[in-house]
């Protein structure tokens, strides 16, 4: 997994580049470093993992400006989630206007 240095969102690959879906930041891929980090030997594919959505079961909003370039909303749904292996939590936000998702740790 690769997280964006600009906004902290999860990035995806496009050829030899990591691309952020939130802010469209691009970073070059390092195939040797990636090969050293992950292996699929002995693993099974259980399908895509569930993705947290701060709007599920939440009507709580807070004043938080949306980081999307084309949105001027200052309200977002939020959800607190424990950070894996850590002692603190991550806040997940979803803009009430455009649906843009981001996180703050």
N, C-alpha and C positions, 0 to 999 in steps of 0.2 A: 504494500500500500504506500502511496505517496500523498502527502498533504501539502497543500499550497503554502508557500512561504508568505504570500501576500495577504490572504484572507483566512487560511486555515481549513478550507474545504477540501474534501477528498478529490484527488485528480484522477483522470483516466488517460489511457494512452491513445495516441494517434500516430502510428508509424514509429519513428524514433524520438517522439516528443511526448512529455507529460503535459496535459492541458487541463486547466481548472474550469469546471462548468459554471462556477459562480462569477469569477472575475476575468476569466479567459487568459490568465497568466500562463505562459508556456515555459517549460524547463526541459533541457535535453535529457534523454534517458542514458543511463550507464548500464549497458547489458551485462558487463562483468560483475558489477555491484549487485544487480538484480538477481543474477544467477547464484551468487553466494548467499543471498538472503532467503530464497524460497526454493523448495523442492516439492515435487508432487509424488515422489516415491512413497508408496504405502498409504497415500491419502485417498479418500473417496469424495466424490462430488455429491453433496447433499442439496444442490441447487443454490440459488442466490439467497444470501442472508436477508432477514427482515431489516428494513431501513426505518429508523426512528423518524416519526413525523410529529412535530410539536403541536399540530392541530388535532391529533387523535385524542379524544376525550378531554380536551382542554378548552375552556372558554376564558381562561385567564390571559389577559394581555398586559403588556407594559410599554412604557415609552422607550422605544429603541429605534433609532433611525435605520431604515433599510439601506444596505450597502449597494444595492443594484443601481447602476448608472441611470436607468430610465424610470426610477421610482422615487417619489418624494415623500413616501409614507413615514410616519414617525411612531407607528404602533406595530407590535409583533406579538404573536402567540409565543409562549416559551415553555420549555420543559427542562427539568434538571435531571441529569443522568450521571450515575457514578462512573468515573473514569476507570477503565480496566486496569487493575494492578496498582491503582493510586489511592490516595487518601482524600482526594478532593473531587469535586463534581464538574461536569461540563454542562453549560447551558446551550440548548438547541433552540434556535429561533426560526419562525416562519412568518414572513411579512403578511399582514392582514389584507393588504391591497393586491400585491402581485404574486404572492406565494413563494417568493425567493426564500431559500433555506440557507442558514449559516450557523456557525457554532462559535462559542466563546468559552475558553477554558481558564 
